[in-house]
Amino acid sequence: MAQARFEFSVQGNYIDGKFQRPPEVNGELINKSPADFKDEIGRFPYSYSSVDASLGAAKRAFKPWKNRPLQERAELLRKYQAAVRRREEEFMEIISREVGKPLWESKTEVSALLAKVDVTINDSMKLVADLEIPGIMENTHGSCTYRPLGVMAVIGPFNFPAHLPNGHIVPALLTGNTVVFKPSEKTPMVAQLMAECFHEAGFPAGVFNLIQGEKEVGRRLCIHESVDGILFTGSYEVGTRIKQDTLQQHWKLLALEMGGKNSAIVWDDANMDLALHETLIGGFMTAGQRCSSTSRIIVQSSKVEEFVQKFHTKAKAFSIGHPLDNPFMGPLIDSGSTDRYLKFLGIASREGCEIIMRGKALDLSPQGNYVAPSICWVQDSSLAAAKKSVYQQTELFAPNVAILSADTIEDAVELANVTQYGLVSSVFTQSRETYTYCKREIEAGLINWNKSTVGASSRLPFGGLKKSGNHFPTALTSVFYCTTPVASLAVEDGKSITNAMPGLNWK
């Protein structure tokens, strides 16, 4: 097994421009790698009092930060980007150790981390540029400017511990907000490394803050009166709890990015080799732990047996192992995920699916949460069966793919739409007409043609429908949920009344 090259030491929370351990401790995160149970990365104490301290710092820093020229804010983000680039190898290693991603995949995450700064400065900010409409009314000038909301709470996930929270943090800071970041309790060291880069960049005290902790720290952060917006990426269940907890705080903006049960349609005229390649990657990259992972493949009935056989053959050739050895697939994030995965394979079997490839826990060295991928061939591909199927309706976040069949493209689209989620779909066909029909009728925020469901571009919006989100897509359009438009009607020459109306008998 390849050896770790870097040492990381716990520095505590990052509040008001300083790393500090909490003065009173309510608990401790014991952070062990899912790829090697003997690899303890660190112990992170946390405190509920850190919520008040970090929000107080962010609130004090807000006004001077929002009034700082945009160019200066952009320059500081460029310095943050440079700090990340200098420490790229450290980021790759700690992402791989904390999440279990192979090094090659961690490298792609760091690349996305760096690219987000460029995309936000060069592309996103154009969307919230000042609007001027001279002569909008008689003797009146119209304008619209975009203001920051205030203090933003960013709640991060484990599967992309740097890229996904960074996708909220960068636009929030560039548009003039201040941030308190609470990462997943499963990936605290990646978050600390991000905070070190913000510190190296020289951001003013209180503009960016990091607090560690478990779900109660996150809950207290979200409901705090000083929070103006909550930017969340994670499961539907947690996103729903945030919505419920803040129901009486209607002024808070909630941007909720939540899960998927994503379908790929493989039609009879598709390039079979391409469809197999893209759906295998889509289903099993990151051990299926992406909100955009391919969960269901709907194949034209005349091709389904051939597809199942070839898909199974290729799935058996995956290398699985420790992420620092650069396999295709690493472990699941924790033992609870392994137990849940195996449980749902039992549910699929009881619902009548044929288990083509049986997922199981793997006994590898070093010991970790390693599992084999699985394939379930759904024998009853009717709409009625899919609607009542617990297996087909639940996001597993594990390396499992269900394969279904459909006779017509209309049936395939109905099957794609039957789940409660609506994040990403893929369509594999040589026909533009077929793709155009699917793009018009599939209920999803992203619909790809001859391309996997995974691997979105930050230069386009990323967000879903139904249980996948609440209509605040991230990526390109993230600046929209970090700002509020302020319109103005202005009469510069305020010397005379020009809009006298009938019936006014004033003297």
C-alpha positions in Angstrom: 0.0 0.0 0.0 1.2 3.5 -0.8 2.2 5.5 2.2 0.8 8.9 3.3 3.2 11.8 2.5 1.8 14.6 4.7 1.1 15.1 8.3 -1.9 17.1 9.4 -2.4 18.5 12.9 -5.7 19.6 14.4 -5.8 23.4 14.9 -9.4 23.8 16.1 -12.1 26.2 14.7 -11.2 29.2 12.6 -13.0 32.3 14.1 -12.4 36.0 13.6 -9.1 35.4 11.7 -7.6 33.0 14.2 -7.4 29.2 14.7 -8.6 28.4 18.2 -9.7 25.4 20.2 -13.1 25.8 21.9 -12.8 27.0 25.5 -15.5 24.6 26.6 -15.9 21.2 24.9 -19.2 19.5 24.2 -17.8 16.6 22.3 -15.0 15.3 20.1 -15.0 14.0 16.5 -12.6 11.0 16.2 -11.7 11.1 12.6 -10.6 7.8 11.1 -10.1 6.9 7.4 -12.8 4.7 5.9 -10.0 3.1 3.9 -7.9 2.0 6.8 -9.4 1.8 10.3 -5.9 2.2 11.8 -5.4 5.5 10.1 -6.6 8.1 12.7 -6.4 11.5 11.0 -7.2 13.5 14.1 -9.5 14.3 17.1 -11.5 17.5 16.7 -13.1 19.0 19.8 -16.3 21.0 19.3 -18.4 23.4 21.3 -21.9 24.8 20.9 -20.5 28.1 22.0 -18.6 28.3 18.8 -21.9 29.1 16.9 -22.3 32.4 18.8 -18.6 33.3 18.5 -18.4 32.6 14.8 -21.6 34.4 13.9 -20.7 37.4 16.0 -17.4 37.6 14.1 -19.2 37.2 10.7 -21.8 39.9 11.6 -19.1 42.4 12.6 -17.2 41.8 9.4 -20.1 42.0 7.1 -20.5 45.8 6.6 -16.9 46.6 5.8 -16.6 43.5 3.6 -19.7 44.3 1.5 -18.5 47.9 1.0 -15.1 46.8 -0.1 -14.7 47.1 -3.9 -15.5 44.0 -5.9 -12.1 44.0 -7.4 -10.5 43.8 -4.0 -12.7 40.9 -3.0 -11.8 39.2 -6.3 -8.1 39.7 -5.7 -8.3 38.0 -2.3 -10.1 35.1 -3.8 -7.3 34.8 -6.4 -4.9 34.6 -3.5 -7.0 31.9 -1.9 -6.9 30.0 -5.2 -3.1 30.4 -5.3 -2.9 29.0 -1.8 -5.0 26.0 -2.8 -2.8 25.4 -5.9 0.4 25.5 -3.8 -1.1 22.8 -1.5 -2.8 20.7 -4.2 -0.9 17.5 -3.3 -2.0 17.9 0.4 -5.6 18.4 -0.6 -5.5 15.3 -2.8 -4.1 13.1 -0.1 -6.4 14.3 2.7 -9.5 14.0 0.5 -8.5 10.5 -0.3 -7.8 9.5 3.3 -11.0 11.2 4.7 -13.5 10.2 2.0 -11.8 7.1 0.5 -11.7 8.5 -3.0 -8.8 7.3 -5.2 -6.1 9.9 -5.7 -6.9 10.4 -9.4 -10.5 11.3 -8.4 -9.3 13.6 -5.6 -7.2 15.4 -8.1 -10.4 16.2 -10.2 -12.0 17.6 -7.1 -9.1 19.9 -6.4 -9.2 21.0 -10.1 -12.9 21.9 -9.6 -12.0 23.8 -6.4 -9.6 25.9 -8.4 -11.8 26.4 -11.4 -14.7 27.7 -9.2 -12.9 31.0 -8.5 -12.3 31.6 -12.2 -15.9 30.7 -13.2 -17.4 32.9 -10.5 -15.3 36.0 -11.3 -15.5 35.6 -15.1 -18.9 34.1 -15.7 -21.2 34.2 -12.7 -20.8 37.9 -11.8 -22.1 38.9 -15.2 -25.5 37.6 -14.1 -25.8 40.1 -11.3 -24.3 43.1 -13.1 -26.0 46.4 -12.5 -28.9 47.1 -14.8 -29.6 50.6 -16.0 -32.7 51.6 -18.0 -32.7 55.4 -18.9 -36.1 56.8 -19.6 -38.0 53.9 -18.0 -40.8 56.4 -17.3 -41.1 60.1 -18.1 -38.1 61.9 -16.7 -37.2 58.8 -14.7 -34.2 56.6 -14.7 -34.6 52.9 -13.8 -31.9 50.7 -12.2 -31.3 47.5 -10.4 -28.3 46.5 -8.2 -27.7 43.2 -6.4 -26.9 43.3 -2.7 -25.4 40.6 -0.5 -27.7 39.0 2.0 -25.4 39.1 5.0 -24.1 36.2 7.0 -24.3 32.9 5.2 -24.2 29.5 6.9 -22.6 26.9 4.6 -23.3 23.2 5.6 -21.0 20.8 3.7 -21.3 17.2 2.7 -18.7 14.4 3.0 -18.6 13.2 -0.6 -17.1 16.4 -2.1 -15.8 17.9 1.2 -13.9 20.7 -0.6 -15.6 21.3 -4.0 -19.2 21.4 -2.9 -19.0 23.8 0.0 -16.4 25.8 -2.0 -19.2 26.2 -4.6 -21.2 28.1 -2.0 -18.4 29.9 -0.2 -16.7 31.5 -3.2 -19.8 33.2 -4.7 -21.0 34.2 -1.2 -17.8 36.0 -0.5 -17.4 37.5 -3.9 -20.8 39.1 -3.8 -20.1 40.6 -0.4 -21.5 38.1 2.2 -19.6 36.7 5.1 -19.5 33.0 5.8 -19.6 30.5 8.7 -18.8 27.0 7.3 -19.8 23.8 9.2 -18.3 20.8 7.3 -19.5 17.2 7.5 -18.3 15.6 10.8 -16.8 12.9 8.6 -14.4 15.3 6.8 -13.1 17.9 9.2 -9.5 18.0 8.1 -10.3 18.9 4.5 -12.3 21.8 5.9 -9.4 22.9 8.1 -7.1 22.9 5.1 -9.5 25.2 3.3 -9.5 27.5 6.3 -5.7 27.6 6.3 -5.8 28.7 2.6 -8.3 31.5 3.4 -6.0 32.5 6.2 -2.9 32.5 4.0 -4.8 34.6 1.4 -5.2 37.4 4.0 -8.9 37.7 4.3 -10.1 40.2 6.9 -11.0 38.7 10.3 -14.5 37.4 10.5 -15.2 37.2 6.7 -14.6 33.5 6.6 -15.1 31.3 9.7 -15.0 27.5 10.2 -16.6 25.6 13.1 -16.4 21.9 13.6 -19.1 19.6 15.1 -21.8 17.1 14.6 -25.5 17.6 13.6 -26.4 19.6 16.8 -23.8 22.2 15.9 -25.3 22.4 12.4 -28.8 22.8 13.8 -27.9 25.6 16.2 -26.1 27.4 13.4 -29.1 27.1 11.0 -31.7 28.4 13.5 -29.5 31.3 14.8 -31.1 34.7 14.4 -27.8 36.1 12.9 -27.9 33.8 9.9 -29.4 35.4 6.7 -29.0 32.4 4.4 -28.3 28.7 4.6 -26.5 27.1 1.8 -26.8 23.3 2.1 -25.6 20.3 0.2 -26.6 16.8 1.5 -29.4 14.4 1.8 -33.1 15.1 1.4 -33.8 14.1 5.0 -31.3 16.6 6.4 -32.5 19.3 4.0 -36.1 18.7 5.1 -35.1 19.1 8.8 -33.4 22.4 8.1 -36.6 23.6 6.4 -38.7 22.5 9.3 -36.3 24.0 11.9 -36.4 27.4 10.2 -40.1 27.4 9.2 -40.8 30.5 11.4 -37.8 32.3 10.0 -39.3 33.0 6.6 -36.7 35.8 5.9 -33.9 33.3 5.7 -32.8 32.2 2.2 -32.5 28.4 2.0 -30.6 26.9 -1.0 -31.0 23.2 -0.6 -29.2 20.8 -2.9 -30.4 17.3 -2.1 -29.9 13.9 -3.6 -30.9 12.1 -6.7 -32.2 8.8 -8.1 -30.8 9.4 -11.6 -31.8 7.5 -14.7 -30.0 6.8 -18.0 -32.0 5.8 -21.0 -30.2 3.5 -23.5 -32.1 3.3 -26.8 -31.7 0.7 -29.5 -29.7 2.9 -31.8 -27.2 4.0 -29.2 -23.5 3.3 -29.5 -23.4 0.3 -27.1 -19.8 0.6 -26.1 -20.2 4.3 -25.3 -23.4 3.7 -23.3 -21.7 0.9 -21.3 -18.6 3.0 -20.6 -20.6 6.1 -19.4 -23.2 4.2 -17.3 -20.5 2.0 -15.6 -18.6 5.2 -14.6 -21.8 7.0 -13.7 -23.0 4.1 -11.5 -19.8 3.2 -9.7 -17.5 6.2 -9.6 -17.0 7.4 -5.9 -18.5 4.0 -4.9 -21.9 5.5 -6.0 -21.6 8.2 -3.4 -22.6 11.1 -5.7 -26.0 12.8 -5.8 -25.5 12.6 -9.6 -24.7 8.8 -9.7 -26.5 6.7 -12.2 -29.0 4.6 -10.2 -31.3 3.3 -12.9 -30.6 2.3 -16.5 -33.7 2.0 -18.7 -32.8 0.0 -21.8 -34.9 -0.6 -25.0 -36.4 -4.0 -24.6 -34.8 -5.6 -27.6 -31.3 -4.7 -26.2 -31.7 -5.3 -22.5 -30.3 -8.9 -22.3 -27.2 -7.9 -24.3 -26.8 -4.8 -22.2 -27.1 -6.7 -18.9 -24.6 -9.3 -20.0 -22.0 -6.8 -21.1 -22.5 -4.5 -18.2 -22.0 -7.3 -15.8 -18.8 -8.5 -17.5 -17.3 -5.0 -17.4 -18.4 -4.3 -13.8 -16.4 -7.4 -12.6 -13.2 -5.8 -13.9 -13.1 -2.9 -11.5 -10.1 -2.5 -9.2 -11.2 -1.9 -5.6 -8.7 -0.9 -2.9 -7.0 1.7 -0.8 -7.3 5.2 -2.4 -3.6 6.0 -2.2 -3.0 3.0 -4.5 -5.2 4.6 -7.1 -7.8 1.9 -7.8 -11.1 2.7 -9.7 -13.2 2.5 -6.5 -12.4 3.0 -2.8 -14.6 2.3 0.3 -17.9 3.6 1.4 -17.7 6.4 4.0 -18.7 4.4 7.1 -20.0 1.1 8.4 -23.6 2.4 8.5 -23.5 3.0 4.8 -22.2 -0.6 4.2 -25.1 -2.0 6.4 -27.6 0.1 4.6 -26.3 -0.9 1.2 -26.5 -4.6 2.0 -30.0 -4.2 3.5 -31.3 -2.6 0.3 -30.0 -5.5 -1.8 -32.2 -7.7 0.3 -35.2 -5.3 -0.4 -34.5 -5.4 -4.1 -34.5 -9.2 -4.1 -37.7 -9.4 -2.1 -39.3 -7.0 -4.6 -38.6 -9.5 -7.4 -35.4 -8.2 -8.8 -32.8 -10.6 -10.2 -29.5 -10.0 -8.5 -27.0 -10.2 -11.4 -24.1 -9.1 -9.4 -24.3 -9.5 -5.6 -22.7 -6.7 -3.6 -21.0 -7.8 -0.5 -18.6 -6.5 2.1 -15.0 -7.1 1.1 -12.2 -8.3 3.5 -9.3 -6.3 2.2 -6.0 -5.2 3.7 -5.9 -2.7 5.2 -9.3 -3.1 6.7 -11.9 -0.6 5.7 -15.5 -0.1 4.5 -14.9 -1.9 1.2 -17.8 -3.4 -0.8 -18.3 -5.0 -4.2 -20.6 -3.2 -6.7 -24.0 -4.7 -7.4 -26.4 -5.0 -10.3 -30.2 -5.6 -10.0 -32.3 -6.5 -13.0 -35.8 -5.3 -12.4 -38.1 -8.0 -13.7 -41.3 -6.0 -13.5 -40.6 -2.7 -15.3 -44.1 -1.4 -15.1 -44.9 2.1 -13.9 -47.1 0.7 -11.1 -44.3 -1.5 -9.8 -41.8 1.4 -9.9 -44.1 3.7 -8.0 -44.5 1.3 -5.0 -40.9 0.0 -5.1 -39.0 1.0 -2.0 -35.7 0.0 -3.7 -36.4 2.1 -6.8 -37.5 5.2 -4.9 -34.7 5.4 -2.4 -31.3 7.0 -2.9 -28.8 4.4 -1.8 -25.6 6.4 -2.0 -23.7 3.1 -2.8 -22.4 1.3 -5.9 -25.7 -0.2 -7.1 -27.4 0.0 -10.4 -30.9 -1.1 -11.3 -31.6 -2.1 -15.0 -35.1 -1.9 -16.4 -36.6 -2.3 -19.9 -39.0 -0.2 -21.9 -40.7 -0.9 -25.3 -41.2 2.8 -26.3 -39.4 6.0 -25.7 -42.6 7.4 -24.1 -42.5 4.4 -21.6 -38.8 5.0 -20.9 -39.4 8.7 -20.1 -42.3 7.8 -17.8 -40.0 5.3 -15.9 -37.3 8.0 -15.7 -39.9 10.4 -14.2 -41.5 8.0 -11.7 -39.0 8.5 -8.9 -39.4 11.3 -6.3 -36.1 12.9 -7.3 -35.2 15.0 -10.4 -31.5 15.8 -10.6 -29.8 14.3 -13.6 -30.8 12.1 -16.6 -28.8 10.8 -19.5 -30.0 9.7 -22.9 -28.0 7.4 -25.2 -29.2 7.6 -28.8 -28.0 8.6 -32.2 -31.3 10.4 -32.9 -31.5 14.1 -32.2 -35.2 13.8 -32.3 -35.3 11.2 -29.6 -32.9 13.3 -27.4 -35.0 16.4 -28.0 -38.1 14.6 -26.9 -36.4 13.3 -23.8 -35.0 16.7 -23.0 -38.5 18.2 -23.2 -40.3 15.6 -21.2 -37.8 14.3 -18.5 -38.3 16.0 -15.1 -34.7 16.8 -14.2 -32.5 19.8 -13.8 -29.7 18.3 -16.1 -30.4 16.1 -19.1 -27.3 14.8 -20.9 -27.0 13.3 -24.4 -24.5 10.4 -24.9 -22.8 11.4 -21.7 -22.8 10.1 -18.1 -25.0 11.6 -15.3 -21.8 12.4 -13.4 -19.3 15.2 -14.1 -21.3 18.5 -14.4 -19.7 21.8 -15.5 -19.4 24.8 -13.1 -20.1 27.0 -16.2 -23.7 25.8 -16.2 -26.4 25.7 -13.5 -26.5 22.6 -11.3 -29.7 21.8 -9.5 -32.7 19.5 -9.5 -36.5 19.3 -9.3 -38.8 17.5 -6.9 -36.9 16.1 -3.8 -33.5 17.0 -5.4 -33.7 20.8 -4.6 -35.7 23.9 -4.0 -35.1 25.8 -7.2 -31.8 27.4 -6.3 -29.3 25.7 -8.6 -25.6 26.0 -7.7 -22.6 26.4 -10.0 -22.9 29.2 -12.6 -26.1 30.6 -11.1 -25.0 30.4 -7.4 -24.6 34.2 -7.3 -28.4 34.5 -7.5 -29.0 32.9 -4.1 -26.2 35.0 -2.6 -27.8 38.3 -3.5 -31.1 40.1 -3.5 -32.0 42.5 -6.3 -32.8 46.1 -5.3 -34.7 48.2 -7.9 -34.8 52.0 -8.1 -36.8 54.6 -9.9 -34.8 57.9 -9.9 -35.8 61.5 -10.8 -32.5 63.4 -10.8 -34.1 66.7 -11.5 -36.6 66.9 -8.5 -37.6 70.5 -9.1 -41.1 70.2 -10.6 -44.2 67.9 -10.5 -44.7 66.3 -13.9 -47.4 63.7 -13.2 -50.4 65.8 -12.2 -53.5 63.7 -12.1 -57.2 64.5 -12.5 -59.3 65.0 -9.4 -56.6 66.5 -7.3 -58.0 69.7 -6.0 -54.9 70.7 -4.0 -54.0 74.4 -3.9 
